[in-house]
Amino acid sequence: MPAFVIAIAAVVTVLTGGWVLQSRARVHVAVASFWFDEAPFTIDGFVPARGGGPVTPDEMALVQRVAWTELRGAYAGLRVRFVAAPDTMYRIRVMQSLPLPPWSPFRRGFAAAGESRAVRPIGGRGAVSFSVIANNALAYAPPEATRGQVLEGIGRGLGRVAAHEFAHQFLPTLDIHASRDRGSYEYWSAGRREQYYEPLHWDIAWPRLVERLGRAELSGAATP
């Protein structure tokens, strides 16, 4: 075979391979895990004014449903899919409370709503505290709020904190806490009314999330 034919074939192969890799990149969908511990969850201070008694399985199902809706809504339009199986690169687990190391400043009277650690290039790990979110949802509930509305507030808080923690994992070099917008997912504290009972939106992290994950409508991938 003539040398120039071989050269042309090699160029075509390289270009074709590059096109295939780019096509795969455009349709790639990140997969992230979000799940609840099996242990029963309790809510301190769920007093008779809110209906009293333990959280029933049906009520817990409501909390989880709202949490999933909030998390998926936060990332709607991006190439990311959330699943309940805890075996992906990015993971957030809902626990009754977060175990704190001896050096943690939160041992001095404060508890964390969530935490994450990103480990490039293998993903990230994190958790959300059910106790902190539930107590905050009670504390910031309107006086006339029903038990069901407080439960929905807990679900919103859990899903929104998870969205915040996933942003830490997806964007490990961005200080998302630099946002001062109390109505944003990036805001540094979950101890505010907006987290549970008002709409939230992205602030400084959104352009970077679009860059990092890509838009679902451009890839043909289904939104979560």
MARPALO-375843 format. One record per residue: residue number from 0; residue in three letters; x, y, z of N, C-alpha, C, CB in turn. Coordinates in steps of 0.2 Angstrom, whole numbers. Atoms other than C-alpha are relative to their C-alpha. Glycine has a CB too. Example, Ala and Ser with C-alpha at 12.3 -4.5 7.8 and 13.67 -1.06 7.14 Angstrom:
# MARPALO-375843
<0, ALA, <4, -6, 0>, <62, -22, 39>, <4, 6, 0>, <-5, 0, 6>>
<1, SER, <-4, -6, -1>, <68, -5, 36>, <-4, 5, 3>, <2, 2, -7>>
//
This chain:
# MARPALO-375843
<0, MET, <4, -6, 0>, <0, 0, 0>, <4, 6, 0>, <-5, 0, 6>>
<1, PRO, <-4, -6, 1>, <7, 17, -5>, <0, 4, 7>, <-3, 5, -5>>
<2, ALA, <-1, -3, -7>, <14, 27, 10>, <-5, 6, 1>, <7, 4, 0>>
<3, PHE, <5, -5, -1>, <2, 42, 6>, <-7, -3, 2>, <-1, 4, -6>>
<4, VAL, <6, 3, -2>, <-13, 30, 8>, <0, -2, 7>, <-1, -6, -5>>
<5, ILE, <-1, 2, -7>, <-7, 24, 24>, <-1, 6, 5>, <7, -4, 2>>
<6, ALA, <0, -7, -3>, <-4, 42, 30>, <-8, 2, 1>, <4, 5, -3>>
<7, ILE, <7, -3, 0>, <-22, 47, 25>, <-4, -5, 5>, <-3, 0, -7>>
<8, ALA, <4, 5, -5>, <-29, 31, 34>, <1, 2, 7>, <1, -7, -2>>
<9, ALA, <-2, -2, -7>, <-20, 36, 50>, <-3, 6, 2>, <8, 0, 0>>
<10, VAL, <4, -6, -1>, <-27, 53, 49>, <-7, -1, 2>, <2, 6, -5>>
<11, VAL, <7, 2, -1>, <-44, 47, 47>, <-2, -3, 6>, <-3, -4, -6>>
<12, THR, <0, 4, -6>, <-42, 35, 61>, <0, 4, 6>, <5, -6, 1>>
<13, VAL, <-1, -5, -6>, <-36, 49, 73>, <-6, 4, 0>, <6, 4, -1>>
<14, LEU, <6, -5, 0>, <-50, 61, 68>, <-6, -4, 2>, <-1, 3, -7>>
<15, THR, <6, 4, -2>, <-63, 47, 69>, <0, -1, 8>, <-1, -6, -4>>
<16, GLY, <0, 1, -7>, <-57, 42, 86>, <-1, 6, 5>, <7, -3, 2>>
<17, GLY, <1, -6, -4>, <-57, 60, 92>, <-7, 2, 0>, <4, 6, -3>>
<18, TRP, <7, -1, 0>, <-75, 62, 86>, <-4, -4, 5>, <-2, -1, -7>>
<19, VAL, <3, 4, -4>, <-80, 47, 95>, <0, 2, 8>, <2, -8, -1>>
<20, LEU, <-1, -2, -7>, <-72, 53, 112>, <-4, 6, 1>, <7, 1, 1>>
<21, GLN, <4, -6, -1>, <-80, 70, 110>, <-8, -2, 0>, <1, 5, -6>>
<22, SER, <7, 2, 0>, <-97, 62, 106>, <-2, -3, 7>, <-2, -5, -6>>
<23, ARG, <2, 3, -7>, <-96, 51, 122>, <0, 5, 5>, <6, -5, 1>>
<24, ALA, <0, -5, -5>, <-91, 66, 132>, <-6, 4, 0>, <6, 5, -1>>
<25, ARG, <6, -4, 0>, <-106, 76, 126>, <-6, -4, 2>, <-1, 2, -8>>
<26, VAL, <6, 3, -3>, <-118, 62, 131>, <1, -3, 7>, <-2, -6, -5>>
<27, HIS, <-2, 3, -6>, <-109, 57, 147>, <-5, 3, 5>, <7, 1, 2>>
<28, VAL, <4, -2, -5>, <-121, 58, 162>, <3, -2, 7>, <-7, -2, 0>>
<29, ALA, <-3, 2, -7>, <-113, 59, 180>, <-6, -3, 4>, <2, 7, 3>>
<30, VAL, <5, 3, -4>, <-122, 48, 192>, <2, 1, 7>, <0, -8, -2>>
<31, ALA, <-1, -1, -7>, <-123, 52, 211>, <-5, -3, 4>, <0, 8, 1>>
<32, SER, <4, 3, -5>, <-130, 43, 226>, <-2, 4, 5>, <4, -6, 3>>
<33, PHE, <3, -4, -5>, <-142, 50, 238>, <-5, -5, 4>, <-4, 6, -2>>
<34, TRP, <5, 5, -3>, <-150, 38, 251>, <0, 2, 8>, <3, -7, -1>>
<35, PHE, <2, 0, -7>, <-157, 37, 269>, <2, -6, 3>, <-7, 2, 1>>
<36, ASP, <-2, 6, -5>, <-150, 26, 283>, <-7, -4, 1>, <3, 2, 6>>
<37, GLU, <5, 5, -2>, <-161, 11, 287>, <-3, 2, 7>, <2, -7, -1>>
<38, ALA, <2, -1, -7>, <-162, 16, 306>, <-6, 4, 0>, <6, 2, 4>>
<39, PRO, <6, -5, 0>, <-178, 24, 311>, <2, 7, 2>, <-5, -3, 6>>
<40, PHE, <-2, -7, -1>, <-177, 43, 312>, <-5, 3, 5>, <0, 4, -7>>
<41, THR, <4, -3, -6>, <-183, 53, 327>, <1, 8, -1>, <2, -2, 7>>
<42, ILE, <0, -8, 0>, <-187, 72, 328>, <-1, 2, 7>, <-6, 2, -4>>
<43, ASP, <0, -3, -7>, <-183, 80, 345>, <-5, 6, -1>, <7, 2, 2>>
<44, GLY, <5, -6, -1>, <-197, 92, 350>, <-6, 0, -5>, <5, 6, -2>>
<45, PHE, <6, 1, 4>, <-210, 86, 338>, <-6, 0, 5>, <0, -6, -5>>
<46, VAL, <4, -1, -6>, <-222, 92, 352>, <-8, -1, -2>, <1, 6, 3>>
<47, PRO, <7, 0, 1>, <-241, 90, 353>, <-3, 5, -5>, <-4, 0, 6>>
<48, ALA, <3, -5, 4>, <-244, 107, 345>, <1, -2, -8>, <4, 6, 1>>
<49, ARG, <-1, 2, 7>, <-237, 99, 329>, <-3, -7, -2>, <8, 0, -2>>
<50, GLY, <3, 6, 1>, <-247, 83, 331>, <2, -5, 5>, <1, -2, -7>>
<51, GLY, <-3, 4, -5>, <-236, 74, 343>, <1, -7, -3>, <-5, -1, 6>>
<52, GLY, <-1, 7, 2>, <-231, 56, 343>, <6, -1, -5>, <-6, -3, -3>>
<53, PRO, <-6, 1, 4>, <-217, 47, 333>, <-2, 1, -8>, <2, -7, 1>>
<54, VAL, <1, 0, 7>, <-214, 49, 314>, <-2, -6, -3>, <7, 3, -3>>
<55, THR, <2, 6, 3>, <-224, 36, 305>, <4, -2, -6>, <-8, 0, -1>>
<56, PRO, <-3, 2, 6>, <-218, 26, 290>, <-3, 5, -6>, <-1, -7, -2>>
<57, ASP, <3, -4, 5>, <-230, 36, 279>, <3, 7, 0>, <-8, 0, 1>>
<58, GLU, <-3, -7, -1>, <-223, 53, 286>, <7, 0, -3>, <-1, 2, 7>>
<59, MET, <-7, 0, 2>, <-205, 47, 283>, <0, -1, -8>, <3, -6, 3>>
<60, ALA, <0, 1, 7>, <-210, 42, 265>, <-1, 7, -3>, <-6, -5, -2>>
<61, LEU, <1, -7, 2>, <-217, 60, 263>, <7, 4, 0>, <-5, 4, 4>>
<62, VAL, <-7, -4, 0>, <-200, 68, 269>, <4, -2, -5>, <3, -2, 7>>
<63, GLN, <-5, 2, 6>, <-190, 57, 257>, <-2, 2, -7>, <1, -8, 1>>
<64, ARG, <2, -2, 6>, <-201, 61, 243>, <1, 7, -2>, <-8, -2, -1>>
<65, VAL, <-1, -7, 1>, <-200, 79, 245>, <8, 2, 0>, <-3, 4, 6>>
<66, ALA, <-7, -1, 0>, <-181, 78, 248>, <3, -2, -7>, <4, -4, 5>>
<67, TRP, <-2, 2, 7>, <-179, 69, 231>, <-2, 5, -5>, <-3, -7, -1>>
<68, THR, <3, -5, 5>, <-190, 81, 222>, <5, 7, 0>, <-7, 2, 2>>
<69, GLU, <-4, -6, -1>, <-179, 96, 229>, <7, -1, -3>, <0, 2, 7>>
<70, LEU, <-6, 1, 2>, <-163, 88, 225>, <0, 0, -8>, <3, -7, 3>>
<71, ARG, <1, 1, 8>, <-168, 83, 207>, <-1, 7, -3>, <-5, -5, -2>>
<72, GLY, <1, -6, 2>, <-175, 100, 205>, <5, 5, 0>, <-6, 3, 4>>
<73, ALA, <-6, -4, 0>, <-159, 109, 210>, <4, -1, -6>, <3, -1, 7>>
<74, TYR, <-4, 2, 6>, <-150, 100, 196>, <-3, -1, -6>, <5, -6, 2>>
<75, ALA, <3, 1, 6>, <-163, 100, 183>, <3, 3, -6>, <-8, 2, 1>>
<76, GLY, <-3, -3, 6>, <-157, 103, 166>, <8, -1, -1>, <-1, 7, 0>>
<77, LEU, <-7, 1, 0>, <-139, 97, 170>, <1, -8, -1>, <4, 2, 6>>
<78, ARG, <-1, 7, 1>, <-131, 80, 165>, <2, -3, 6>, <5, -1, -6>>
<79, VAL, <-2, 4, -6>, <-132, 72, 182>, <-7, -4, 1>, <2, 4, 5>>
<80, ARG, <5, 5, -2>, <-143, 57, 188>, <1, -2, 7>, <-1, -6, -5>>
<81, PHE, <0, 2, -7>, <-147, 54, 206>, <-3, -7, 1>, <-3, 5, 4>>
<82, VAL, <2, 7, -1>, <-149, 36, 212>, <0, -1, 7>, <4, -5, -4>>
<83, ALA, <0, 1, -7>, <-152, 28, 229>, <5, -5, 2>, <-7, -3, 2>>
<84, ALA, <-5, 5, -1>, <-139, 14, 227>, <7, 4, 2>, <1, -5, -6>>
<85, PRO, <-6, -4, -2>, <-123, 20, 237>, <6, -3, -3>, <0, -1, 8>>
<86, ASP, <-6, 3, 3>, <-110, 14, 225>, <2, 4, -6>, <-1, -7, -2>>
<87, THR, <-2, -4, 5>, <-106, 29, 214>, <6, 4, 2>, <-6, 4, -3>>
<88, MET, <-6, -4, -2>, <-92, 41, 213>, <-2, 6, 5>, <3, 3, -7>>
<89, TYR, <2, -6, -5>, <-102, 55, 222>, <-6, -3, 4>, <-2, 6, -5>>
<90, ARG, <5, 3, -4>, <-112, 51, 237>, <-2, 4, 6>, <3, -7, 3>>
<91, ILE, <3, -4, -5>, <-123, 59, 250>, <-4, -5, 4>, <-3, 7, -2>>
<92, ARG, <4, 5, -5>, <-130, 49, 265>, <-4, 4, 5>, <4, -5, 3>>
<93, VAL, <4, -3, -5>, <-144, 55, 276>, <0, -4, 7>, <-7, 1, -2>>
<94, MET, <-1, 4, -6>, <-140, 50, 294>, <-4, 4, 6>, <7, 0, 2>>
<95, GLN, <3, -3, -6>, <-149, 53, 311>, <4, 6, 2>, <-1, -5, 5>>
<96, SER, <-5, -6, -2>, <-134, 64, 316>, <7, -2, -3>, <0, 1, 8>>
<97, LEU, <-6, 1, 2>, <-117, 66, 310>, <5, -1, 5>, <3, 6, -4>>
<98, PRO, <-5, 1, -4>, <-102, 59, 319>, <5, 5, 0>, <3, -7, 0>>
<99, LEU, <-5, -6, 0>, <-90, 73, 324>, <7, -3, 3>, <-3, 6, 4>>
<100, PRO, <-7, 2, -3>, <-71, 70, 327>, <1, 5, 6>, <5, 1, -6>>
<101, PRO, <-1, -3, -6>, <-64, 76, 343>, <2, 8, -1>, <5, -3, 4>>
<102, TRP, <-2, -6, 2>, <-56, 91, 334>, <-5, 5, -3>, <6, 0, -4>>
<103, SER, <5, -4, 3>, <-72, 98, 327>, <-2, 5, 4>, <-6, -5, -2>>
<104, PRO, <2, -5, -4>, <-77, 115, 332>, <-8, 0, 2>, <1, 7, -4>>
<105, PHE, <7, 1, -1>, <-95, 109, 331>, <-2, -3, 7>, <-3, -4, -5>>
<106, ARG, <1, 3, -7>, <-92, 100, 348>, <-1, 6, 5>, <5, -4, 1>>
<107, ARG, <1, -5, -5>, <-93, 117, 356>, <-7, 3, 0>, <6, 5, -1>>
<108, GLY, <7, -3, 0>, <-112, 119, 355>, <-3, 0, -6>, <1, 7, 4>>
<109, PHE, <3, 0, 6>, <-115, 118, 337>, <0, -7, -4>, <3, 6, -5>>
<110, ALA, <0, 6, 4>, <-120, 104, 325>, <0, 1, -7>, <-5, -5, 2>>
<111, ALA, <0, -1, 7>, <-117, 103, 307>, <-6, -3, -4>, <7, -3, -4>>
<112, ALA, <5, 3, 3>, <-131, 101, 295>, <2, -5, -6>, <-4, 6, -4>>
<113, GLY, <-3, 4, 5>, <-120, 93, 282>, <7, 0, -1>, <-4, 1, -7>>
<114, GLU, <-8, -1, 1>, <-102, 89, 277>, <1, -4, -7>, <3, -3, 6>>
<115, SER, <-2, 4, 6>, <-93, 83, 261>, <7, 1, 0>, <-3, 3, -6>>
<116, ARG, <-7, 0, 1>, <-76, 79, 256>, <1, -3, -7>, <5, -4, 5>>
<117, ALA, <-1, 2, 7>, <-71, 78, 237>, <7, -2, 0>, <-1, 6, -5>>
<118, VAL, <-6, 3, 1>, <-57, 67, 233>, <1, -1, -8>, <1, -7, 4>>
<119, ARG, <-1, 0, 7>, <-51, 70, 215>, <5, -6, -2>, <2, 6, -3>>
<120, PRO, <6, 0, 5>, <-52, 60, 203>, <-5, -5, 2>, <3, -1, -6>>
<121, ILE, <4, 6, -2>, <-62, 47, 213>, <-7, 2, 2>, <3, -4, 5>>
<122, GLY, <7, -2, -2>, <-77, 58, 217>, <-1, 4, 7>, <-5, -6, 0>>
<123, GLY, <0, -3, -6>, <-83, 63, 234>, <-5, -4, 5>, <-3, 7, -1>>
<124, ARG, <4, 3, -5>, <-92, 58, 250>, <-3, 5, 5>, <4, -6, 4>>
<125, GLY, <3, -5, -5>, <-104, 67, 262>, <-6, -3, 3>, <-1, 6, -4>>
<126, ALA, <6, 2, -4>, <-118, 66, 274>, <-4, 6, 2>, <2, -4, 6>>
<127, VAL, <4, -5, -3>, <-133, 76, 280>, <-3, -2, 6>, <-6, 2, -6>>
<128, SER, <2, 1, -7>, <-139, 77, 298>, <-8, 1, 0>, <3, 4, 5>>
<129, PHE, <7, -1, 0>, <-158, 73, 299>, <-2, 4, 6>, <-3, -7, 1>>
<130, SER, <2, -3, -6>, <-158, 79, 317>, <0, 8, -1>, <4, -2, 6>>
<131, VAL, <-1, -7, 1>, <-151, 96, 313>, <-5, 3, -5>, <7, 2, -3>>
<132, ILE, <4, -3, 5>, <-162, 99, 298>, <-7, 0, 3>, <0, -4, -7>>
<133, ALA, <7, 0, -3>, <-178, 93, 307>, <-1, 5, 6>, <-1, -7, 3>>
<134, ASN, <1, -5, -5>, <-175, 104, 322>, <0, 7, -3>, <6, 0, 5>>
<135, ASN, <1, -6, 3>, <-172, 119, 311>, <-6, 1, -4>, <6, 1, -6>>
<136, ALA, <7, -1, 3>, <-188, 116, 301>, <-5, 1, 5>, <-1, -7, -4>>
<137, LEU, <5, -2, -5>, <-197, 116, 317>, <1, 7, 3>, <1, -5, 6>>
<138, ALA, <-2, -7, -2>, <-188, 132, 323>, <-2, 5, -4>, <7, 0, 2>>
<139, TYR, <2, -6, 5>, <-192, 142, 307>, <-7, -1, -3>, <5, 0, -5>>
<140, ALA, <6, 1, 3>, <-209, 135, 304>, <-5, 6, 2>, <-3, -7, 3>>
<141, PRO, <5, -5, -2>, <-223, 148, 304>, <-4, -2, 5>, <-5, 2, -6>>
<142, PRO, <4, 2, -6>, <-234, 148, 320>, <-6, -4, -2>, <-2, 6, 3>>
<143, GLU, <6, 4, 2>, <-249, 141, 310>, <2, -6, -4>, <-4, 5, -4>>
<144, ALA, <-2, 6, 4>, <-239, 127, 301>, <-3, -6, 3>, <7, 0, -1>>
<145, THR, <2, 7, -2>, <-247, 110, 302>, <6, -5, 0>, <-5, -2, -5>>
<146, ARG, <-5, 5, -1>, <-238, 94, 306>, <3, -2, -7>, <-2, -6, 3>>
<147, GLY, <-2, 2, 7>, <-238, 90, 287>, <4, 5, -3>, <-6, -1, -4>>
<148, GLN, <-4, -6, 3>, <-231, 107, 282>, <7, 0, 3>, <-3, 7, 2>>
<149, VAL, <-6, 0, -3>, <-217, 105, 295>, <4, -6, -3>, <0, -1, 7>>
<150, LEU, <-3, 6, 3>, <-213, 87, 288>, <2, 2, -8>, <-5, -6, -1>>
<151, GLU, <-3, -2, 7>, <-212, 95, 270>, <6, 4, 1>, <-6, 3, -4>>
<152, GLY, <-5, -4, -1>, <-201, 108, 277>, <7, -4, 1>, <-1, 5, 6>>
<153, ILE, <-6, 5, -1>, <-189, 94, 283>, <2, -3, -6>, <-2, -5, 5>>
<154, GLY, <-2, 3, 7>, <-189, 86, 266>, <3, 5, -4>, <-6, -3, -3>>
<155, ARG, <-3, -5, 4>, <-185, 102, 258>, <7, 2, 2>, <-4, 7, 0>>
<156, GLY, <-6, -2, -3>, <-171, 106, 270>, <5, -6, -2>, <-1, 0, 7>>
<157, LEU, <-5, 6, 2>, <-163, 88, 267>, <2, 0, -7>, <-4, -6, 2>>
<158, GLY, <-2, 0, 7>, <-164, 89, 248>, <4, 6, -2>, <-6, 0, -4>>
<159, ARG, <-4, -6, 2>, <-157, 107, 248>, <7, 0, 3>, <-4, 6, 2>>
<160, VAL, <-6, 1, -3>, <-143, 103, 260>, <4, -5, -5>, <0, -2, 7>>
<161, ALA, <-3, 5, 4>, <-139, 88, 249>, <2, 3, -7>, <-5, -6, -2>>
<162, ALA, <-2, -3, 7>, <-139, 99, 233>, <7, 4, 2>, <-5, 5, -2>>
<163, HIS, <-6, -4, -1>, <-126, 111, 242>, <6, -5, 1>, <-2, 3, 7>>
<164, GLU, <-6, 5, -1>, <-115, 96, 247>, <2, -3, -6>, <-2, -5, 5>>
<165, PHE, <-2, 2, 6>, <-115, 89, 230>, <4, 5, -4>, <-6, -2, -4>>
<166, ALA, <-3, -5, 3>, <-110, 106, 224>, <8, 0, 2>, <-3, 7, 1>>
<167, HIS, <-7, 0, -3>, <-94, 105, 235>, <3, -6, -3>, <-1, -1, 8>>
<168, GLN, <-3, 5, 4>, <-91, 88, 227>, <2, 1, -7>, <-4, -7, 1>>
<169, PHE, <-1, -1, 8>, <-93, 93, 209>, <5, 5, -1>, <-7, 2, -3>>
<170, LEU, <-4, -6, 1>, <-84, 109, 212>, <5, 1, 6>, <-4, 7, -1>>
<171, PRO, <-4, -1, -6>, <-70, 106, 225>, <4, 6, 0>, <4, -6, 0>>
<172, THR, <-4, -6, -1>, <-60, 121, 221>, <-3, 7, 0>, <5, 0, -7>>
<173, LEU, <4, -7, 0>, <-74, 134, 221>, <-3, 1, 7>, <-6, -1, -5>>
<174, ASP, <3, -1, -7>, <-78, 142, 238>, <-7, 2, -1>, <4, 6, 3>>
<175, ILE, <7, -2, 1>, <-97, 142, 236>, <-3, 4, 6>, <-4, -7, -1>>
<176, HIS, <3, -4, -5>, <-99, 149, 253>, <2, 8, 0>, <4, -2, 7>>
<177, ALA, <-1, -8, 1>, <-93, 166, 246>, <-6, 3, -2>, <5, 0, -6>>
<178, SER, <6, -3, 1>, <-111, 168, 241>, <-3, 3, 6>, <-5, -5, -3>>
<179, ARG, <3, -3, -6>, <-120, 180, 253>, <-8, 1, -2>, <2, 7, 1>>
<180, ASP, <7, 0, 1>, <-137, 177, 245>, <-4, -5, 4>, <-1, -2, -8>>
<181, ARG, <3, 5, -4>, <-148, 169, 258>, <-5, -4, -3>, <-4, 4, 6>>
<182, GLY, <5, 4, 4>, <-160, 163, 245>, <3, -5, -5>, <-5, 4, -4>>
<183, SER, <-4, 5, 5>, <-146, 152, 236>, <1, -6, 4>, <6, 4, -2>>
<184, TYR, <-2, 7, -3>, <-141, 134, 238>, <7, 1, 3>, <0, -5, -6>>
<185, GLU, <-7, 0, -2>, <-123, 140, 241>, <0, 3, 7>, <3, 5, -5>>
<186, TYR, <-1, -3, -7>, <-127, 150, 257>, <3, -4, 5>, <-7, 3, 2>>
<187, TRP, <-4, 4, -5>, <-116, 144, 271>, <-4, -3, 5>, <6, 4, 3>>
<188, SER, <4, 2, -6>, <-129, 141, 284>, <-7, -3, -2>, <-1, 5, 6>>
<189, ALA, <6, 2, 0>, <-144, 130, 285>, <-5, 2, 5>, <0, -8, 0>>
<190, GLY, <4, -3, -6>, <-150, 139, 300>, <-4, 7, -3>, <4, 2, 6>>
<191, ARG, <3, -6, 3>, <-162, 151, 290>, <-7, -2, -2>, <4, 4, -5>>
<192, ARG, <7, 2, 2>, <-181, 151, 286>, <0, -2, -8>, <-4, 6, 1>>
<193, GLU, <0, 2, 7>, <-177, 151, 267>, <1, -7, -2>, <5, 5, -4>>
<194, GLN, <-2, 7, 1>, <-169, 134, 268>, <-6, -5, 0>, <5, -2, 5>>
<195, TYR, <5, 5, -1>, <-186, 126, 272>, <-7, 2, -2>, <-1, -1, 8>>
<196, TYR, <7, -2, 1>, <-201, 137, 268>, <0, 5, -6>, <-3, 3, 6>>
<197, GLU, <0, -5, 5>, <-196, 148, 253>, <4, -3, -6>, <3, 7, 2>>
<198, PRO, <-4, 2, 6>, <-189, 145, 235>, <7, 1, 0>, <-3, 3, -7>>
<199, LEU, <-8, -1, 1>, <-170, 143, 232>, <2, 0, -7>, <4, -5, 4>>
<200, HIS, <-3, -1, 7>, <-160, 147, 217>, <8, -1, 1>, <-2, 6, -4>>
<201, TRP, <-7, 0, 0>, <-142, 145, 212>, <3, 7, -1>, <3, -5, -6>>
<202, ASP, <-3, -6, 1>, <-130, 159, 213>, <7, -1, -3>, <1, 4, 7>>
<203, ILE, <-6, 0, 3>, <-111, 159, 210>, <2, -7, -3>, <5, 2, 5>>
<204, ALA, <-2, 7, 3>, <-110, 140, 207>, <-3, -2, -6>, <-2, -5, 6>>
<205, TRP, <4, 3, 6>, <-122, 138, 193>, <4, 0, -6>, <-6, 5, -1>>
<206, PRO, <-4, 0, 6>, <-110, 144, 179>, <5, -6, 0>, <3, 6, -2>>
<207, ARG, <-5, 5, 0>, <-97, 132, 185>, <-3, -7, 0>, <4, 1, 7>>
<208, LEU, <3, 6, 1>, <-109, 118, 187>, <-2, -2, -7>, <-7, 0, 4>>
<209, VAL, <2, 1, 7>, <-115, 120, 169>, <6, -2, -4>, <-3, 6, -3>>
<210, GLU, <-6, 1, 3>, <-97, 120, 164>, <3, -7, 2>, <6, 5, 2>>
<211, ARG, <-2, 7, -2>, <-93, 104, 174>, <-4, -5, -2>, <0, 1, 8>>
<212, LEU, <4, 5, 1>, <-108, 94, 171>, <-3, 0, -7>, <-6, 0, 5>>
<213, GLY, <3, -1, 6>, <-115, 101, 155>, <-8, 0, 0>, <2, -6, -5>>
<214, ARG, <7, 0, 0>, <-133, 104, 150>, <-3, -6, -3>, <-2, 7, -4>>
<215, ALA, <3, 7, 3>, <-144, 89, 147>, <-3, 1, -7>, <-5, -2, 5>>
<216, GLU, <4, -1, 6>, <-154, 97, 133>, <5, 0, -6>, <-4, 6, 0>>
<217, LEU, <-5, 0, 5>, <-137, 99, 123>, <2, -7, -2>, <5, 4, 2>>
<218, SER, <-2, 6, 1>, <-133, 81, 125>, <-5, -5, -2>, <4, -3, 6>>
<219, GLY, <6, 4, 2>, <-150, 73, 122>, <-1, -5, 6>, <2, -5, -6>>
<220, ALA, <2, 4, -6>, <-149, 65, 140>, <-6, 3, 3>, <7, 1, 5>>
<221, ALA, <6, -1, -3>, <-164, 65, 150>, <2, 4, 7>, <-5, -6, 2>>
<222, THR, <-1, -3, -7>, <-165, 77, 165>, <-2, -4, 5>, <-4, 7, 0>>
<223, PRO, <1, 5, -6>, <-166, 69, 182>, <-8, 0, 1>, <4, 2, 6>>
//
